[in-house]
Amino acid sequence: MIAKRCAYCQSAILAEQRWVRQKIYDPALDGHGADYRSYHAEPFAGEELGCWEKHQVEQEITRSVYAP
């Protein structure tokens, strides 16, 4: 049974894999309050960054591009 999917790469997060959970609060989500996203914490073989780190890099790039 797949308990979690990575919000970055969309593949399953297996029980033996390390992962990160991000809590997102968005009042526009029909009043449900918080939403959670899971990401792979460790890089896959041959990669330098894990999905969480890649997500963080993309967020920082977006902030720097759209910063006033």
N, CA and C of each residue as an Amber inpcrd file, in Angstrom:
protein
   204
   0.8430000  -1.1790000   0.0000000   0.0000000   0.0000000   0.0000000
   0.8910000   1.2460000   0.0000000   0.5830000   2.2040000  -0.8320000
   1.3330000   3.4460000  -0.9260000   0.7010000   4.4520000   0.0310000
   1.4740000   4.8640000   1.0200000   0.9570000   5.8090000   2.0030000
   1.1470000   7.2490000   1.5470000   2.2510000   7.4940000   0.8460000
   2.5680000   8.8680000   0.4620000   3.1010000   8.9120000  -0.9600000
   2.8850000  10.0480000  -1.5970000   3.4870000  10.3330000  -2.9000000
   4.2640000  11.6260000  -2.7640000   5.3800000  11.6900000  -3.4420000
   6.2150000  12.8830000  -3.4210000   5.5350000  13.9810000  -4.2290000
   5.4030000  15.1510000  -3.6270000   4.7740000  16.2830000  -4.3080000
   5.6540000  16.8300000  -5.4260000   6.9450000  16.5020000  -5.4220000
   7.8570000  17.0030000  -6.4520000   7.8980000  16.0600000  -7.6540000
   8.2060000  14.7910000  -7.4240000   8.3870000  13.8590000  -8.5490000
   7.1800000  12.9500000  -8.7790000   6.2210000  12.9940000  -7.8810000
   4.9720000  12.2340000  -7.9690000   5.1390000  10.7210000  -7.7960000
   6.3350000  10.2350000  -7.4740000   6.5010000   8.8010000  -7.2640000
   6.2560000   8.4640000  -5.7960000   6.0740000   7.1870000  -5.5220000
   5.7650000   6.7320000  -4.1710000   6.9340000   6.9770000  -3.2260000
   6.6020000   7.2740000  -1.9870000   7.5930000   7.3340000  -0.9230000
   7.4350000   6.0380000  -0.1490000   8.4420000   5.1850000  -0.2490000
   8.3890000   3.8710000   0.3690000   8.7210000   3.9470000   1.8510000
   8.3020000   2.9380000   2.5910000   8.4710000   2.9280000   4.0460000
   9.9250000   3.0960000   4.4730000  10.8570000   2.5600000   3.7120000
  12.2650000   2.6280000   4.1070000  12.9530000   3.9280000   3.6680000
  12.2620000   4.7810000   2.9490000  12.8500000   6.0320000   2.4730000
  12.6080000   7.1570000   3.4710000  13.6120000   8.0290000   3.6050000
  13.4600000   9.2280000   4.4300000  12.6450000  10.2500000   3.6440000
  11.8120000  11.0070000   4.3460000  10.9690000  11.9830000   3.6790000
  10.7630000  13.2030000   4.5680000  10.2800000  14.2700000   3.9480000
  10.0050000  15.5390000   4.6240000   8.5380000  15.8680000   4.3930000
   7.8760000  16.3720000   5.4380000   6.4840000  16.8050000   5.3020000
   6.4390000  18.3140000   5.4540000   5.8030000  18.9780000   4.5070000
   5.6530000  20.4330000   4.5310000   4.2020000  20.7650000   4.8320000
   3.9980000  21.5940000   5.8440000   2.6540000  22.0420000   6.1960000
   2.3870000  23.3530000   5.4880000   1.2900000  23.4100000   4.7750000
   0.9270000  24.6050000   4.0220000  -0.4350000  25.0790000   4.5160000
  -0.4760000  26.3140000   4.9440000  -1.7380000  26.8930000   5.3730000
  -2.2050000  27.8650000   4.3080000  -3.3860000  27.5980000   3.7770000
  -3.9560000  28.4550000   2.7440000  -5.4440000  28.6210000   3.0280000
  -5.8610000  29.7920000   3.4680000  -7.2810000  30.0040000   3.7670000
  -8.1890000  29.7760000   2.5570000  -7.6250000  29.8300000   1.3560000
  -8.4240000  29.6340000   0.1550000  -8.7790000  28.1620000  -0.0770000
  -8.2650000  27.2530000   0.7430000  -8.5430000  25.8230000   0.5720000
  -9.8690000  25.4380000   1.2350000 -10.9100000  26.1300000   0.8980000
 -12.2620000  25.8340000   1.3900000 -12.3450000  25.7660000   2.9140000
 -11.5510000  26.5540000   3.5970000 -11.6210000  26.5880000   5.0450000
 -11.0560000  25.3690000   5.7470000 -10.3810000  24.4970000   5.0240000
  -9.8210000  23.3000000   5.6410000  -8.5660000  23.5900000   6.4440000
  -8.0650000  24.7890000   6.3480000  -6.8780000  25.1400000   7.1120000
  -5.6120000  24.6440000   6.4580000  -4.9760000  23.6680000   7.0720000
  -3.6620000  23.2250000   6.6160000  -3.7540000  22.0630000   5.6250000
  -2.7860000  22.0400000   4.7500000  -2.6080000  20.9490000   3.8070000
  -1.1680000  20.4850000   3.9890000  -0.8880000  19.2290000   3.6870000
   0.4510000  18.6940000   3.8590000   0.9530000  18.1250000   2.5440000
   2.2340000  18.3560000   2.2700000   2.8910000  17.7820000   1.1020000
   4.1110000  17.0160000   1.5760000   4.3700000  15.8780000   0.9670000
   5.5190000  15.0540000   1.3240000   6.5240000  15.0470000   0.1870000
   7.8060000  14.9760000   0.5410000   8.8930000  14.9930000  -0.4370000
   9.9530000  13.9670000  -0.0430000  10.6280000  13.3840000  -1.0360000
  11.7860000  12.5440000  -0.7510000  12.8690000  13.4200000  -0.1380000
  13.4920000  12.9660000   0.9540000  14.5400000  13.7420000   1.6180000
  15.9130000  13.4310000   1.0400000  16.1310000  12.2050000   0.6140000
  17.4340000  11.7700000   0.1110000  17.4500000  11.7980000  -1.4170000
  18.5870000  12.1280000  -2.0100000  18.6790000  12.0920000  -3.4770000
  18.6310000  10.6640000  -4.0030000  18.1110000  10.5170000  -5.1910000
  18.1390000   9.2250000  -5.8710000  19.5620000   8.9770000  -6.3810000
  19.8800000   7.7510000  -6.6980000  21.2160000   7.3970000  -7.1910000
  21.5870000   8.2610000  -8.3970000  22.7700000   8.8170000  -8.3710000
  23.2580000   9.6300000  -9.4750000  22.8080000  11.0760000  -9.4500000
  22.0320000  11.4780000  -8.4490000  21.5610000  12.8580000  -8.3500000
  22.2210000  13.5440000  -7.1570000  22.3560000  14.8530000  -7.2460000
  22.9930000  15.6030000  -6.1740000  22.0090000  16.0690000  -5.1000000
  20.7700000  16.3170000  -5.4900000  19.7740000  16.8440000  -4.5700000
  18.5650000  15.9210000  -4.4870000  17.9650000  15.8700000  -3.3000000
  16.7070000  15.1590000  -3.1370000  15.5490000  16.0370000  -3.5880000
  14.3840000  15.4750000  -3.6640000  13.2020000  16.2160000  -4.1180000
  12.9090000  17.4210000  -3.2270000  13.0910000  17.2750000  -1.9010000
  12.8560000  18.3910000  -0.9980000  13.7930000  19.5440000  -1.3130000
  15.0740000  19.2460000  -1.5020000  16.0390000  20.2950000  -1.8120000
  15.7520000  20.9340000  -3.1720000  15.3600000  20.1390000  -4.1520000
  15.0060000  20.6860000  -5.4640000  13.8090000  21.6270000  -5.3420000
  12.8230000  21.2230000  -4.5550000  11.6470000  22.0610000  -4.3190000
  12.0580000  23.3820000  -3.6710000  12.9430000  23.3200000  -2.6700000
  13.4100000  24.5240000  -1.9950000  14.1400000  25.4530000  -2.9600000
  14.9760000  24.8960000  -3.8260000  15.7140000  25.6980000  -4.8120000
  14.7280000  26.3930000  -5.7510000  13.7280000  25.6660000  -6.2310000
  12.7270000  26.2670000  -7.1200000  11.9670000  27.3910000  -6.4200000
  11.6270000  27.1880000  -5.1430000  10.9240000  28.2260000  -4.3880000
  11.7880000  29.4740000  -4.2590000  13.0660000  29.2960000  -4.0000000
  13.9790000  30.4430000  -3.8510000  14.1350000  31.1810000  -5.1730000
  14.2220000  30.4570000  -6.2600000  14.3250000  31.0860000  -7.5870000
  13.0640000  31.8880000  -7.8630000  11.9220000  31.3200000  -7.5740000
  10.6450000  32.0090000  -7.7920000  10.5740000  33.2800000  -6.9530000
  11.0000000  33.1980000  -5.6950000  10.9940000  34.3880000  -4.8270000
  11.9120000  35.4730000  -5.3500000  13.0790000  35.0770000  -5.8380000
  14.0380000  36.0850000  -6.3120000  13.6030000  36.7070000  -7.6380000
  12.9280000  35.9520000  -8.4830000  12.4740000  36.4680000  -9.7750000
  11.2980000  37.4160000  -9.5840000  10.3900000  37.0820000  -8.6790000
   9.1830000  37.8740000  -8.5100000   9.2490000  38.8370000  -7.3300000
  10.4180000  38.9870000  -6.7250000  10.5630000  39.9230000  -5.6120000
  10.4930000  41.3590000  -6.1440000   9.8420000  42.2410000  -5.3760000
   9.7250000  43.6380000  -5.8210000  11.0510000  44.3660000  -5.8050000
